[in-house]
Amino acid sequence: MIREVWPSARDLAEADLEQLYSYPADPRWLAVNFVSSTDGAIAVEGRSGGLSTPADRIVYRLGNDLADVVLVGAGTAVAEGFEGMRPDAATAERRRRFGLAPIAPVAVVTTGRSLPPDAPVITKAAVPTLVFTSAAAPSALREAWAAHGARVFVVGESAVSAERVVSTLVAEGLGRIDCEGGPRLFGSLIEAGLVDEFRLTVAPFLVAGTSSRASLGAAVDPAELELASVLTDGASVLLRYLARR
């Protein structure tokens, strides 16, 4: 059982969780999802799966289920073995109730080096994957992504523009965006002021080691957040923060 402890104290049914983790009616809403250990690690042996808990898997699924698109960095997509979304009956029914397309596509951001043309996120996706890259990526590689079924967007000259990634998704009718990392993509979204919501699961583990933090990139003036909700299942803590505008 997941229980809300702030701003109210109550046990949450599935419908309550759907409302908490649904996306507003804004033309664009970008929510970032991360799980971390209590000492701040975001991966075990290079993958986040070792930190995931039953409560985290519930909200992670809600992030996927209620979004128009899942946005991810190429390094994370390859490391985590992303193969695109494959809704089961419960997800299909949830998406139908919320007026969403049957399957959310995956959007992958890459400089080119970390995304092979035969990556599962491209070749095994049920709907075409959107690949965002820059003009610096070799044209042969861009053509290979397309030949393997991806839709390829060039959104920058020497580097990928986070602003253009998001504006392109909105123009494609994919304004409810569930971002699942990695840290450099998250950092670029923070730098561009594009993050609307940060969803963080603090898992009950101590990891130590040299794992990265949730966001990496250029230093910015601290962006102030507003706490929206605190949930727990008695072990994990599930936090939702909204960006102050």
N, C-alpha and C positions, 0 to 999 in steps of 0.2 A: 504494500500500500504506500502510495506517495502522498505526503501531507504537506500542505502549504503552511509555513510558519510566519511568513510576512508577505504582504501587509495584513493578512488575516490568518487565523488558525483554523484549518478545516481539512478534512480528508477529501481527496480529489478523485472523482470518477473520471472515466475516459473522456466524457463530454467536456468536463472542466479543463482537462489538460489540452484538449483540442482548441478551446477558446484561448487559453494562455499562450499557446505556441502557434496560433494562426497569424497570418500577416494582415496588417491594416489594408484599407482600401486605397492607400496611396498609389500613384502611378509607379513608384519605385520604393521598395523596402528591402534593404540588404541586411540580413542577419548572419552573423558569424558564429559557428559552433566549434567549441574545443572541449576536450577533456584533459585534465591535468592531475598529476598526483598531488598530495598535500604539500610536498616540497617543491612543486612547480615544474616537474618534468612533463613533457607532452608526448613522450614515446618510450617504449621499452624495446630495445633491439631494433630501433628504427621504425617501429609501427605503433600506432595509437591503440590498436586492439587489445594490447596487454593491460591497458588501464581502464577499459570499458567495464561498466558494471550493469546490472539489470536495469537500474533507474536511468542510467545514461543511455542505454539502448532504446528505452522508451522515448525519450525526448529527441534522440538522434533520428529515430524513425519519423517522429512528428515533423521535424525539420525538413526531411525529404518529402514526406507525404503531402505537405501543405504548400510546397513551393512550386513555382513555375519552372525553375531550373536549379540545378546543383552546380555551383561554381567551385573549381578546385585547381590548384597549381599542378603542373605536370609531374613534378617530383613526388608529390603526395599521391597522385593518381597511380603512378607506376609502383611506388613502394607499397601502397595499400592494396594493390591488385584490383582497382576499380574496374567494373565491367558494365557500368550503367545501371539504371533502375529497372527492376523487374517486379512490378507490383503483384502482391498476392491478392486474394479476394477481399481481405479487410482493407488493404490500401486502395484498391480499385473503388470500393464503395465509399471510402472516406473522400477520395478525390472527386468522385461524382457528386457527393453531397456539397462539397465546397466549390463546385463549378470549375474544376481544373481539368486540363487535358489528361487522358488516361495514363500517360507516361511522361515524367519530367526528363528532358534531355540533360546531359552533362555538358558543361562548358569548361574547357581546359585552357589554362593560360601557360604559354611556354615561350622561351627564347629559341627553342628548336633543339638544343642539345639533349634535353632530358625526356623527349617524347619520340620514341621510335614509331615508324608508320604502322607497325603491327602490334602496338600496345593494345591490351584487352579493352581499355576504355574506348578505343575506336572500333576495333574489329568485332567485339562481342556486344556492343550496345544495341538495345532493341530499337532505338530511334537514333538518327544521325547525331553524332557528337559535334559540338561547336568548338573549334580550335581557334584560339586567339593568339596571334604572334605578331612579330614586327617584320619590317622589310629586310632586316638583317638576316633573317632565317633564309637559308638557301632555297631558291625557287624549286629545285628538284625535290627537296624535302616537303615543301608545301604541296607540290603536286602529288607526292606519294601519300600524304595524309588524305587528300581528296580522293585519290584512287582507292583507298581503303574504306571510303564511305563517310569521311568527315566533311563538315562544312567549314571552310577556312576563311578567317577574317584577319586582314592585316590592319592593325590598329596602332601604328607608330612606326617611326623610321628605324632608330637604333635600339629602341626599347619598347616594350608593350605599355601603352597608356591605360592605366586603370580607369580613368574617366571615360575613355572611348569603349572599353570593354562593357562597362555598365550601361552607357548610353545606347550601345548597339543592342544589348539584351532587351532594354526597354523598348527600343524601336521594333524588335522582333516579337513584342507582346509577352516578354518574359520578365516582368518587373518585380515579381516576388522571388527574391534571390536567396538561396541557402548556400552560404560559403562555408566550406569545410577545410580551409587552409590550402597550402601550408603557411608557415610563418612569414615568408617573404611576400606572398600574395596578400596576406592579412596586413603586413606593414605598409604595402603600397596603397591599400584601401584606406588605412588610417591617415596616411600622408595626404591623400586626395580628399579627405573629409567625406567619404562615401559610406561609412559604417553607421547604420541606424540602430542596430541592436547587437549586443554581445551575449551569447549564451554559453555559460561555462559550467561544466560539471567538475567539481572537486572530488576526486575518487580517494577512498581511504587506503592509500598506499604511500610508502616512502621508497624512493627509487635511487636517489643520489646519482652518480654517474655524470655524464656530460651532455645529457639531452638538451635540445634547444628550448628557448622560451616560445610563447605562443606567437609573438610577432617580432619580426626583424626588419631593419631598413633604416632610412634616414631618421635622425632625431626630429621630433616635432614638439611644439608646445603641448603640454599635457591636455588631452581632450577630456573634459569633464563628463562623467556618466551619472545617470540617475538610476538608482536601484528600483527595479520593477517588481520582482518577486523572488522569494527564497523558498525552495522546496527541499524535502528530504525524505528518504525512505528508511532513515535510521542509521545509514552508513554513508552514502554519498550526499553531497550538498549540490543542489541545482540552482544556479544563479542566473537571473536575467537582468541585464543592464540596458538602458536606452541612452543614446547619445543626446546630449543637450544641444539644442539648436539656437 
